[in-house]
Each structure stands twice: as structure tokens, then as C-alpha cells.
Amino acid sequence: MIQNIGFIGLGIIGGAIAKSIKKTHDDYKIYAYNRYYPQENKDLSMAHDESVVDVICNSLSDFSVCDIIFLCAPVLANINYLESLKGIIKEDCIITDVGSVKGNIHEAVKNIGLEQNFIGGHPMTGSERTGYANSSAQIMENAYYLLTPCETTHEHMISNLTTLIRDIGSIPYTLDYHEHDDITAAISHLPHIIAASLVNMVRENDGESEHMKTFAAGGFKDITRIASSSPEMWQNICLSNTDSIRKFLDIYKASLDRVENAMLNHDEIFLYNIFDTARDYRNSIPSKGKGTLPKVYDLYVDIPDVPGIIAIIATILSSNAVSIKNIGIIHNREFENGVLRIEFYNEDAVNAARIALKKYPYPIYDR
């Protein structure tokens, strides 16, 4: 029976899980510890003030009563806590982590002798922002939550953690930790490296006038958004999942070489196909349903910067019985004029809005 849950580290992911647990099980008691100045930690104080954390811990020994302990510090730091926890935890305590690398922590668990208690965890959600203040229970909803139990992990422990994950609205999925690290290297770790490298390429090659930075528009910002993530976290990931990242980095570098050769040889068919196949595969990635948040239904409309234009657009849609969920202006140099982003409740409303607005001189974009 679960009663007490501990968190070591309470950033954006730990905070989201803790908030989700309190939302669904307000009778559970949550303990939290942070390696940075535990007496004065602002994140823990905020979580305590919000009644998310019940007990702010000054020592790991406080976790002796916990039924589940979430390791939510950076990847390498999580490993360092295992040895200390071994002599503290109850016999049937579940230890799990939230890191996006599993190989090194599984090896550490094996060496320390904690395999029967450990279940690797990786919630496939998050943000480029950091810290408890940016956490939200909502990001756990309909997100895949990958689990990598050890061979000797007790079945009832796996069942208890799986149930808790379902309770907070996430979707548990169990797989081998080696496969996990290859998957995350390809779809998460390498993209972050590429985004950071691209930003630094522009930074290093921009002139004193910073024209590249000034004119950077939607495409550049979209592909590099994740470069705003925590440097410490991604340093840890690169040092922890080195083999899998290098594997896919080599594959990616080879693909860039093929693009370069195609341009040198004016290979029109190859160049067309890389964009065509990428578009088709990208569009096939589910945008709603199992494992993702619900699809966003929106349109982008070019509008002139004149008084009352938003009211005019809203009136057009209202007169055609189209309900608006959200509306706002995006000043983006990727388009010629100010862009009005309109969000709707469903796809039928999007289609109806598109038909209604096409009667007027306002260009419409799907993004």
C-alpha cells in the first residue's frame, strides 16, 4: 500500500509528477529533498506553500518511510544517491528515476545490489524551461511514461508503479533499457545537440550588426527551441548516453554528407526526395490520440495592422457559426504582415473558418 512518496530533486519533471500525484491522491504524503541548500531551497519552499510537498527533508534518512522514491536530479547525480539510499530504504521500497538515459543507472543499480527495488522511468514530456515554478500537472496527461524494470524487480512493485502512472494520466510502456537508450538518442538527445550546434553556428558567424539574430524567424526558432534547455542536464546526458548518441550522430553526419554531394552533383531527384520523404514521415507522426496531448486545431491569417481588424475577423467567423477557442497576434517576420493565430475546438471548425475567410482578402496559412 502506497502512503509516502519521496522526491530527490523537484524541478520541472519532479514538480509535475508531485503535482499530479497530489491532484489524484491528496492523501499521499510527499517528502522532498534538494541537494542545493536544503534549508533555503526556494523550489521546495514554494512546493510546500502550495501543499504539494508535505515534508521538506534535510537528510536522505527522512526517506526511510517512503514506499516510492523518485530520483529527479540530473542523470549523474541520481546515480550518486543510490549508495546512500541502499542502507535507508524499506525492503519493499520502489526506487525509480526520471532520466532520459537508462544504461548507466541500471549498471550502477546492478553493482550496488538494488535490482529488486529499481524500476527505471522516463516520462516522455517536459519543456525547454526549468525549475519547479514552470512545472504543471498537465504535462503528464496522455504522455508516454517509459519503464525499464530490472530482471529481478518484484512484480508487485512494477504493478504498483504502473498503477500510479496511470492514475496521474500518463501511459506506461515497458521496454529494455538498451532499446530505450537507442530510441532516446535518436529522437531526443541528437535533436538537442543539433539545435545547440545550429544556434552556436549562427552565433559564431553573425556579424557585429547581428543581422542573423535580428532576422531569425519562425523556422529557425522552431527548430532551435530546445536549445534553451538546461545546460547541466544535457551535459549529463551527453556524458551518460555517449555510445548511443555517437551511433546516431555518425548516421546523421553521413546523411548530411549525402546532401552535400547531391548539391555538388546537382542531383535534383535526391534533393527532392529527402524533403518529400521527410514531409511524409513527419506528417505521419500522430498529433492526437494515444501517447500525445490532444491536437491543436488552428489557422494563421495575414492581417493588416489597422484598428478593429481582430473584431472584423471574429465577426466573420461568428456570422458563419464558427466558435473560437483562442485568438492572438504573432508578430513574425516569416510573414509579411502581422499574423493572427486562431485556435478552434475541432477540425470541422477549422474547415468552416477556412471557407469563410477565403471570401475575404486575408491570406490563410496552415502550419
N, C-alpha and C positions, 0 to 999 in steps of 0.2 A: 504494500500500500504506500503510495507516494504522499508525503506530507511536507517535507523540507527539500528545497532545491537551492543549490549554490551556484554562484556565478563568479568566476575569476576573470576580471575584466568586464566592463559594462559599456562598450562602445555602441556603435550603431546596430550591429547584429545582436550582441548580447542584450542590449536595451530592447530591441524589437521582440526578441523571444520572451524576455521577462514581462514586458507589457502584455504580450499575447497570453501568457500563462495566467497573469492576474485577471485578464479580461474573461477568461473561460473558467478559471479555478481560483476565485478570490480567497478560498480557504487555505490554499497552499502558502507556506511561509518561505519567503525568498531571502537568502543570505547573499551578500556581495562583498567582494574584496578587489582592490585595485593595487597593483604594485607601486603606483606612483603616489607617494604621500598619503597613505590610507587614512590618516587623521583629518586631512584637509581636502580630500578629493571632491571637486565640485560636481562631477557626474554622479557620484554616489549620494551626495547630499541632495541633489535635485531629484534623483530617483526615490530617495527616502521621503522627501517632502511631497512627492506625488503619490505616495503609498504604493509604489511599485516594489521597492525594496523594504523589507521589514527589519532586517538586521544588517548594519554596516560592520563588517568584520575587520579587526585589527591584526588577526593572525589566522593562518590556514587551519589551525587547530579548531577553530569555530565550525569547520565543515564536517566535524566528526558525526554530527547528527543528520547529515544530508543523505537523501535517498538517490538524488541525481546531482552531479556536478558538471556544469558546462564550462569548458575551458574556452574563453573568448578573448584571450590575449593574442598578440602576433604569434605566428606559427612556431618559431624557435623558442619563444618564451613559454608556450604551452608545454613543450617537452620538458623544460626545466622544472615545472611544477610536479611532474609525475612522481619523482622520487620522494618528495616531501609528502605527497598525498597517500602514498602506499602505507605508511605507518599510522595514518589518521583515520582513513575511511572505514565505514562499516563493511562487513563481509559481503553484503548484497548491494552495495552502492554502485550505481552506474556512473562511470566516467565517460564523458563524450566531449568532443571539441567541435568547433565550427570552422576550422581552417579549410582552405581550398587545396591543401596538399596533404596526402594521407600516408605516403610511403615512409617518411622519416619518423612520424609519430607512432606508426604501427611497429616499426623496428624497435623504437625506444620502449614501447609497452611490452614487447616480447622480451627484451633484455632485462627489464625490471621485474617481470613476472606479474603483470596486471592484465593479462589477456582475458581472463574470465570476467573482468569488470568493464573492459573497454569496448566502446562502440564508436567508431569514427563517424563524424557527422559533418555535413556540408550543406547548409541552406543555400539554394541557388537563387539568391536575391541580394539586394543591397543598393548602394548608391555610391557615387563618387565623393559624397560628403562623409564626414567622420564625426564620431562623438555621440554620446547618449542624447544630447539635445536634438540631434537630427534623426533619432530613431522613431519608428512608428510600428504599431502592431499590424497595420495594413500591409506592410511589405511582406509579411509572412503568408498572407492569404493566397491560396492557389499556387504557391511556389513549390517546385520540386525540392525535397529535402533528402539528399543522398546519404545513405547509411552504409558503413563498411565495418560490420562486426568482425571480431576475430573468430577463428575456428572453434575456440573453446568458450566463447561468450555464452553465458547461460541463456537459454531460450526465453525464459520468463522476463529477463532483463530486456531482451530485444523487443518482446511484445509490449512491455511497459513503456519503453521509449517511443515505439511506433504509435502506440495509442495516444501518447501525449502530443506527438507531432500532428496527428490527425485532429486532435482536439483544438489545436491553435490554428487550424485551417490550412496547414501545409500538406503536401503529398509525399509520403515517404517512399523511397525507392532504394532497394538494397543491391549492391554490386561489390565486386572485388576491388580492393584498394589500388591494385596496379592499373586496372582498367580506368578507375576513377582519375588517376593522375594523368593518364594519356588524354582523356576526354577534356579535363580542365585546362591542360596545357594548350590544346588546340583551340578551344572556344573561349577561353578566358585569359590565360596568362600571356600567350603570344599576342593577342589583340592589345593588351595593356602595354606590352613592350613596344609594339609598332606605334601605338598612339603617342607614347612618350618620346620615341625616337623621331617621329614626324614633327612634333612640336619643337623639339630641340634643333632639328634641321632648319626649320624656319627661323627660330631664334638666332641661330649661329650665322645664317646667311642673309638676314634682314639688314637693310642699310640704316644709317643714322636717322633717316626720316621715318623708319619703321612702317613703310608702306605695306609690307606683307601683313603685319599685325593689324594695321588700320583697315585693310580691305578684306581681311579674313571673314568669310561669310558662312552661311548655313552648312555647306558641305564640309568645310574644314572643322567647324565647331562640332558637328555631329560625329565625325569620325575620331575626333580627339577628346571628346567629353570626358572619357575615363582617365585621361592623363591628369585630371585633378584629384585623383585618389591619393590615399595615404602613402607617402614615400617609404616609410618604415615597413608597412605591410608588404609592399611589392618588392622591397629589398629582401625581406624574409622569404617570400615566395620564390624568387629567382634563385636564392641560395638553397632552397629546400626541394624544389622540383626540377633541378638542373637537367637531369637526363631526359625527361620527357619534353621539357621546353626546347633543349638543343635538338632533339629529334625533329620536332615540327618547325623549328627555326631553320634548319637545313633544308627541309622540304619547301618552306616558304621562299628562302633565298634562291633556290633553284627555279621556282616559278617566276620570280622577278627576272632572272637571267633569261628565261624563255620569252618574256615580254620584251625585254631589251633587244634580243636577237630578232624578234618579229618586226620591231620598229626599224631596225637597221636594214632588214631584208624586205621591207615594205610588204610584209605578209598580211594582206588585208583580211583574209579568211580567219587566220588565227586571232588577230586583234578583235574582229567582230565576235568570234565565238567566246572569248574569255568574258566579254561583257554580257553576251546573250545567256550563256550558261549560268553565270553568277547571278544575273537578274532572276532567272527562273528558279534557281535553288533558293535564293534569298526570299523570294515571294512565296515559296512553298513552306517556309518556317511558320508554324502555327502562330497566329496572333491572338487567338482566343481559345477557350476550352481548357482541357486538362493540362496543368502544369504552367499556366500563364495567367496573368491578370486579364480581365475582360478587354476585348478590343476597343480601341478608341475610334469613334466614328467622327471624322472631321473633314472640313474643307478649308482651303486657303483662297481668299478673294483679294485681288488687287483693287485698292480703292484710292481715290484722290484725297488729299489732305484738305478737306473742306468741312466746315461746321455742319453737324447733323447727319453725316454720312452713315454712321452706325445706326441711327434711328431709321434712316431710309432702308437699309438692308434688313433690319429687324421687321419693318413694316411689310416689306415684300414677302418675307418668309411667313409672317403671321397671316397675311391675306391669303396665303396658299396652305394654311392649316399645318405649317411645319413648326414643331416645338424646338426651341433652342435649349441645350443643356448648359453651354458656356460660350462666352464670346470675348475676344480681346484683340488688341492691335499688336503686331510684331513688327518692329522697325528693323528690317533685314535687307541689307544691300544686295542680297541674292536676287531680289525682285526690284523692279523699277520704282514702285510706289510703296506706300505703307501697306502692309498685308494684314488683312482681317482674318483671324483664325476663328472658325465657328465649329463648336462641338455639338453633336446631336446624340440622341438616345439610342438610335438603331440605324441599320443600313437603309431601311426604307425612307427614313427622314433625310438621309444624305442624298439619296437619289432624287427625292422630291425637291430638295433645296437646289440641287444642280440644275434640274429642269426649270425651276422658277427663275433662277438667277441668270440663266443663259439668254433670257429675253432682254437683258439689260447689258450695258457696255462695261461690265466688270469681269475681267479675266479670272477664270477659276483654275486652281491648281490642286491636284491630289499629290500628297507627299507620303 
